[in-house]
Amino acid sequence: MRLLILAAAAVLLLLKVLTAGAARREALLGGWNPIKDLSNPFVGEIVGFAIKTHNDEAKTGLVLEKVVRGETQVVSGTNYRLVIQVKDGAETKNFEAVVFDAGRVGDKSWEHVRRLRSFKPVLGNA
């Protein structure tokens, strides 16, 4: 009986150690995590929103060349931090755009909250 209890305790301890290791490898709530697939259509939608909103507010005509890199942060919705390469006339420039997307608010599926939090030039190498 004693041996059975010790074996069960050892198994439980092993499971606890294994699940703790897996939890550390998972994305941290509130931390920034890389976007694995920058060609995902939803990422394209977020980038399109960022450029259109910036163009409307700043009266510019930036055109997307490519998404250089991106990260997400889970908050009460998701922040997207994206480094994008754009054409500004004949010039190529890099910008960092941060977009907040909450999908829907509560039970109101028709309400979709999306805001451009920042759009700033990237100095040096992107």
MARBA-3410 file (N, C-alpha, C, O; in Angstrom, 1 decimal):
126
0.8,-1.2,0.0,0.0,0.0,0.0,0.9,1.3,0.0,0.6,2.2,-0.7 ~ 1.9,1.2,0.9,2.8,2.4,0.9,3.5,2.6,-0.4,3.7,3.8,-0.8 ~ 3.9,1.6,-1.1,4.6,1.7,-2.3,3.6,2.3,-3.4,4.1,3.0,-4.2 ~ 2.4,1.9,-3.4,1.4,2.4,-4.3,1.2,3.9,-4.1,1.1,4.7,-5.0 ~ 1.1,4.3,-2.8,1.0,5.8,-2.5,2.2,6.5,-3.0,2.1,7.6,-3.6
3.4,6.0,-2.8,4.6,6.7,-3.2,4.7,6.8,-4.7,5.1,7.8,-5.3 ~ 4.3,5.7,-5.4,4.3,5.7,-6.9,3.3,6.7,-7.4,3.6,7.5,-8.4 ~ 2.1,6.8,-6.8,1.1,7.8,-7.2,1.6,9.2,-7.0,1.4,10.1,-7.8 ~ 2.3,9.4,-5.9,2.8,10.8,-5.6,3.9,11.1,-6.6,4.0,12.3,-7.0 ~ 4.7,10.2,-6.9,5.8,10.4,-7.9,5.2,10.7,-9.3,5.7,11.6,-10.0
4.1,10.1,-9.7,3.5,10.3,-11.0,2.9,11.7,-11.0,3.0,12.5,-11.9 ~ 2.2,12.1,-9.9,1.6,13.4,-9.8,2.7,14.5,-9.8,2.5,15.6,-10.4 ~ 3.8,14.3,-9.1,4.9,15.3,-9.1,5.5,15.4,-10.6,5.8,16.5,-11.0 ~ 5.6,14.3,-11.2,6.1,14.3,-12.6,5.2,15.1,-13.5,5.6,15.9,-14.4 ~ 3.9,14.8,-13.4,2.9,15.6,-14.2,3.0,17.1,-13.9,2.9,17.9,-14.9
3.1,17.4,-12.7,3.2,18.8,-12.3,4.4,19.5,-13.0,4.3,20.6,-13.5 ~ 5.6,18.8,-12.9,6.8,19.3,-13.5,6.6,19.5,-15.0,7.0,20.5,-15.6 ~ 6.0,18.5,-15.7,5.9,18.5,-17.1,4.9,19.7,-17.5,5.2,20.4,-18.5 ~ 3.8,19.8,-16.9,2.8,20.9,-17.2,3.4,22.3,-16.9,3.1,23.2,-17.7 ~ 4.2,22.4,-15.9,4.8,23.7,-15.6,5.8,24.1,-16.7,5.8,25.3,-17.1
6.5,23.1,-17.3,7.4,23.4,-18.4,6.7,23.8,-19.6,7.1,24.7,-20.4 ~ 5.6,23.1,-19.9,4.8,23.4,-21.1,4.2,24.8,-21.0,4.1,25.6,-21.9 ~ 3.7,25.2,-19.8,3.1,26.5,-19.6,4.1,27.6,-19.8,3.7,28.7,-20.3 ~ 5.4,27.4,-19.5,6.4,28.4,-19.7,6.6,28.6,-21.2,7.0,29.7,-21.6 ~ 6.5,27.6,-22.0,6.7,27.7,-23.4,5.5,28.4,-24.1,5.7,28.9,-25.2
4.4,28.3,-23.5,3.2,28.9,-24.2,3.3,30.5,-24.1,4.1,31.0,-23.3 ~ 2.5,31.1,-25.0,2.5,32.6,-25.0,2.1,33.1,-23.7,1.1,32.7,-23.0 ~ 2.8,34.1,-23.2,2.4,34.8,-22.0,1.3,35.8,-22.2,1.4,36.6,-23.1 ~ 0.3,35.8,-21.3,-0.8,36.8,-21.4,-0.2,38.1,-21.2,0.5,38.3,-20.1 ~ -0.3,39.1,-22.1,0.2,40.4,-21.9,1.6,40.6,-22.5,2.0,41.7,-22.7
2.3,39.5,-22.9,3.6,39.6,-23.5,3.4,39.6,-25.0,2.4,39.2,-25.5 ~ 4.5,40.1,-25.7,4.5,40.2,-27.1,5.0,38.8,-27.7,6.0,38.3,-27.2 ~ 4.3,38.3,-28.7,4.6,37.0,-29.3,4.7,37.2,-30.8,3.8,37.8,-31.4 ~ 5.7,36.6,-31.5,5.8,36.8,-32.9,4.6,36.2,-33.7,4.1,35.1,-33.3 ~ 4.3,36.8,-34.8,3.2,36.3,-35.7,4.0,35.3,-36.6,4.9,35.7,-37.3
3.5,34.1,-36.6,4.2,33.1,-37.4,4.0,33.2,-38.9,4.9,32.9,-39.7 ~ 2.7,33.5,-39.3,2.4,33.6,-40.7,2.0,35.0,-41.1,0.8,35.4,-40.9 ~ 3.0,35.8,-41.5,2.7,37.2,-41.9,1.8,37.3,-43.1,1.3,38.4,-43.4 ~ 1.7,36.2,-43.9,0.8,36.3,-45.1,-0.6,35.9,-44.8,-1.4,35.8,-45.7 ~ -0.9,35.7,-43.5,-2.3,35.4,-43.1,-3.2,36.5,-43.6,-2.9,37.7,-43.3
-4.4,36.2,-44.2,-5.3,37.3,-44.7,-5.7,38.2,-43.5,-6.0,39.4,-43.8 ~ -5.9,37.7,-42.3,-6.3,38.6,-41.2,-5.2,39.6,-40.9,-5.5,40.8,-40.6 ~ -3.9,39.2,-41.0,-2.8,40.1,-40.8,-2.9,41.2,-41.9,-2.7,42.4,-41.6 ~ -3.2,40.8,-43.1,-3.3,41.7,-44.2,-4.4,42.7,-44.0,-4.3,43.9,-44.3 ~ -5.5,42.2,-43.4,-6.6,43.1,-43.0,-6.2,44.2,-42.0,-6.6,45.3,-42.1
-5.5,43.7,-41.0,-5.0,44.6,-39.9,-4.0,45.7,-40.5,-4.1,46.9,-40.2 ~ -3.1,45.2,-41.4,-2.2,46.1,-42.0,-2.9,47.1,-43.0,-2.6,48.3,-42.9 ~ -3.9,46.6,-43.7,-4.7,47.5,-44.6,-5.4,48.6,-43.8,-5.4,49.7,-44.2 ~ -6.0,48.2,-42.6,-6.6,49.1,-41.8,-5.6,50.2,-41.3,-6.0,51.4,-41.3 ~ -4.5,49.8,-40.9,-3.5,50.7,-40.3,-3.1,51.7,-41.4,-3.0,52.9,-41.1
-2.8,51.3,-42.6,-2.3,52.2,-43.7,-3.5,53.1,-44.1,-3.2,54.3,-44.2 ~ -4.7,52.6,-44.2,-5.8,53.4,-44.6,-6.1,54.5,-43.6,-6.3,55.6,-43.9 ~ -6.1,54.1,-42.3,-6.4,55.0,-41.2,-5.3,56.1,-41.2,-5.6,57.3,-41.1 ~ -4.0,55.7,-41.3,-2.9,56.7,-41.3,-3.1,57.6,-42.5,-2.9,58.8,-42.4 ~ -3.3,57.0,-43.7,-3.4,57.9,-44.9,-4.6,58.9,-44.7,-4.4,60.0,-45.1
-5.7,58.4,-44.2,-6.8,59.3,-44.0,-6.5,60.4,-43.0,-6.9,61.6,-43.2 ~ -5.9,60.1,-41.9,-5.6,61.1,-40.9,-4.4,62.0,-41.3,-4.5,63.2,-41.0 ~ -3.4,61.5,-41.9,-2.2,62.3,-42.2,-2.2,62.9,-43.6,-1.3,63.6,-44.1 ~ -3.3,62.5,-44.4,-3.4,63.0,-45.8,-2.2,62.6,-46.6,-1.6,63.4,-47.3 ~ -1.8,61.3,-46.5,-0.7,60.7,-47.2,-1.3,59.7,-48.2,-2.5,59.4,-48.2
-0.4,59.1,-49.0,-0.8,58.1,-50.0,0.2,56.9,-49.9,0.6,56.4,-50.9 ~ 0.5,56.4,-48.7,1.4,55.3,-48.5,0.7,54.0,-49.1,-0.5,53.8,-49.0 ~ 1.6,53.2,-49.8,1.1,52.0,-50.4,2.0,50.8,-49.8,3.2,50.9,-49.8 ~ 1.4,49.8,-49.4,2.1,48.6,-48.8,3.0,47.9,-49.8,2.5,47.6,-50.9 ~ 4.2,47.7,-49.4,5.1,46.9,-50.2,5.2,45.5,-49.6,4.9,44.5,-50.3
5.4,45.4,-48.2,5.5,44.1,-47.6,5.4,44.3,-46.1,5.7,45.4,-45.5 ~ 5.0,43.2,-45.4,5.1,43.2,-43.9,6.4,42.6,-43.6,6.7,41.5,-43.9 ~ 7.2,43.3,-42.8,8.6,42.9,-42.5,8.5,42.0,-41.3,9.2,40.9,-41.3 ~ 7.8,42.3,-40.2,7.6,41.5,-39.1,6.4,41.9,-38.3,5.9,43.0,-38.5 ~ 6.0,41.0,-37.4,4.8,41.4,-36.6,4.8,40.6,-35.3,5.3,39.5,-35.2
4.1,41.2,-34.3,3.9,40.5,-33.0,2.5,40.8,-32.6,1.8,41.8,-33.0 ~ 2.0,39.9,-31.7,0.7,40.2,-31.1,0.8,40.2,-29.6,1.8,39.6,-29.0 ~ -0.1,40.9,-28.9,-0.2,41.0,-27.5,-1.6,40.8,-27.1,-2.5,41.6,-27.5 ~ -1.9,39.8,-26.3,-3.3,39.6,-25.8,-3.5,40.5,-24.6,-2.9,40.4,-23.6 ~ -4.6,41.3,-24.8,-5.0,42.2,-23.7,-6.5,42.0,-23.6,-7.0,40.8,-23.7
-7.3,43.0,-23.5,-8.8,42.8,-23.6,-9.1,42.9,-25.0,-10.0,43.7,-25.4 ~ -8.6,42.1,-25.8,-8.6,42.1,-27.3,-7.2,41.7,-27.7,-6.5,41.0,-26.9 ~ -6.7,42.2,-28.8,-5.3,41.9,-29.3,-4.7,43.2,-29.8,-5.3,43.9,-30.7 ~ -3.5,43.4,-29.4,-2.6,44.5,-30.0,-1.8,43.8,-31.1,-1.2,42.7,-30.9 ~ -1.7,44.4,-32.2,-0.8,44.0,-33.3,0.3,45.0,-33.5,0.0,46.2,-33.8
1.5,44.6,-33.3,2.6,45.5,-33.6,3.3,45.0,-34.9,3.9,43.9,-34.9 ~ 3.3,45.8,-35.9,3.7,45.4,-37.2,4.8,46.4,-37.8,4.6,47.6,-37.7 ~ 5.8,45.9,-38.3,6.8,46.7,-39.1,6.5,46.4,-40.5,6.5,45.3,-41.0 ~ 6.2,47.5,-41.2,5.7,47.4,-42.6,6.6,48.3,-43.5,7.1,49.3,-43.1 ~ 6.8,47.8,-44.7,7.6,48.6,-45.7,6.5,49.1,-46.7,5.7,48.4,-47.2
6.6,50.5,-46.9,5.6,51.1,-47.8,6.3,52.0,-48.8,7.5,52.3,-48.7 ~ 5.6,52.3,-49.9,6.1,53.2,-50.9,5.4,54.6,-50.6,4.2,54.6,-50.4 ~ 6.2,55.6,-50.5,5.8,57.0,-50.3,6.3,57.7,-51.6,7.3,58.3,-51.6 ~ 5.4,57.7,-52.6,5.9,58.2,-53.9,6.9,57.3,-54.5,6.7,56.1,-54.6 ~ 8.1,57.8,-54.7,9.2,56.9,-55.2,10.1,56.4,-54.1,10.9,55.5,-54.4
9.8,56.8,-52.9,10.7,56.4,-51.8,10.1,55.2,-51.0,8.9,55.1,-50.9 ~ 11.0,54.3,-50.6,10.6,53.2,-49.7,10.9,53.5,-48.3,12.0,54.0,-48.0 ~ 9.9,53.3,-47.4,10.1,53.7,-46.0,9.5,52.5,-45.1,8.7,51.7,-45.6 ~ 10.0,52.4,-43.9,9.5,51.5,-42.9,8.8,52.2,-41.8,9.3,53.2,-41.3 ~ 7.7,51.6,-41.4,6.9,52.2,-40.3,6.6,51.1,-39.3,6.5,49.9,-39.7
6.4,51.4,-38.1,5.8,50.5,-37.1,4.4,51.0,-36.8,4.2,52.1,-36.4 ~ 3.5,50.1,-37.0,2.1,50.4,-36.7,1.6,49.5,-35.6,1.9,48.3,-35.5 ~ 0.9,50.1,-34.6,0.2,49.3,-33.6,-1.3,49.5,-33.7,-1.8,50.6,-33.7 ~ -2.0,48.3,-33.9,-3.4,48.3,-34.0,-4.0,47.5,-32.9,-3.6,46.4,-32.6 ~ -5.0,48.0,-32.3,-5.8,47.3,-31.3,-7.1,46.7,-31.9,-7.8,47.5,-32.6
-7.3,45.5,-31.7,-8.5,44.8,-32.3,-9.2,44.0,-31.3,-8.6,43.1,-30.7 ~ -10.5,44.4,-31.0,-11.2,43.6,-29.9,-12.3,42.7,-30.5,-13.0,42.1,-29.8 ~ -12.4,42.6,-31.9,-13.3,41.7,-32.5,-14.7,42.2,-32.2,-15.3,42.8,-33.1 ~ -15.3,41.8,-31.1,-16.6,42.3,-30.8,-16.7,42.6,-29.3,-15.8,42.2,-28.5 ~ -17.6,43.4,-28.9,-17.7,43.9,-27.5,-18.9,43.1,-26.9,-20.0,43.3,-27.2
-18.5,42.3,-25.9,-19.6,41.5,-25.1,-20.4,40.7,-26.0,-19.9,40.0,-26.9 ~ -21.7,40.8,-25.9,-22.7,40.0,-26.7,-23.1,40.7,-28.0,-23.9,40.2,-28.7 ~ -22.5,41.9,-28.2,-22.9,42.7,-29.4,-22.0,42.4,-30.5,-21.0,43.1,-30.8 ~ -22.3,41.3,-31.3,-21.4,40.9,-32.3,-21.3,41.9,-33.5,-20.4,41.8,-34.3 ~ -22.2,42.8,-33.5,-22.2,43.8,-34.6,-21.2,45.0,-34.2,-20.8,45.7,-35.1
-20.8,45.1,-33.0,-19.8,46.1,-32.6,-18.4,45.5,-32.7,-18.1,44.5,-32.1 ~ -17.6,46.1,-33.5,-16.2,45.6,-33.7,-15.3,46.8,-33.5,-15.4,47.8,-34.1 ~ -14.5,46.7,-32.5,-13.6,47.7,-32.1,-12.2,47.5,-32.7,-11.6,46.5,-32.4 ~ -11.8,48.5,-33.5,-10.4,48.4,-34.0,-9.9,49.8,-34.1,-10.6,50.7,-34.6 ~ -8.7,50.0,-33.5,-8.1,51.4,-33.4,-6.6,51.3,-33.8,-5.9,50.4,-33.5
-6.2,52.4,-34.5,-4.8,52.6,-34.8,-4.2,53.3,-33.6,-4.5,54.5,-33.4 ~ -3.4,52.6,-32.9,-2.8,53.2,-31.6,-1.6,54.1,-32.0,-1.4,55.1,-31.4 ~ -0.8,53.6,-32.9,0.4,54.4,-33.3,0.8,54.0,-34.7,0.6,52.9,-35.2 ~ 1.5,55.0,-35.4,2.0,54.7,-36.7,3.2,55.6,-36.8,3.1,56.8,-37.0 ~ 4.4,55.1,-36.6,5.6,55.9,-36.6,6.7,55.3,-37.5,6.8,54.1,-37.7
7.6,56.2,-38.0,8.7,55.7,-38.8,9.7,54.9,-38.0,9.9,55.1,-36.8 ~ 10.2,53.9,-38.7,11.3,53.1,-38.1,12.6,53.7,-38.6,12.9,53.7,-39.8 ~ 13.4,54.0,-37.6,14.7,54.6,-38.0,15.8,53.5,-38.0,15.7,52.6,-37.2 ~ 16.7,53.6,-39.0,17.7,52.6,-39.1,17.1,51.3,-39.8,16.2,51.4,-40.6 ~ 17.7,50.2,-39.5,17.3,48.9,-40.1,16.0,48.4,-39.4,15.9,48.5,-38.2
15.1,47.9,-40.3,13.8,47.4,-39.7,14.1,46.0,-39.2,13.2,45.4,-38.7
END
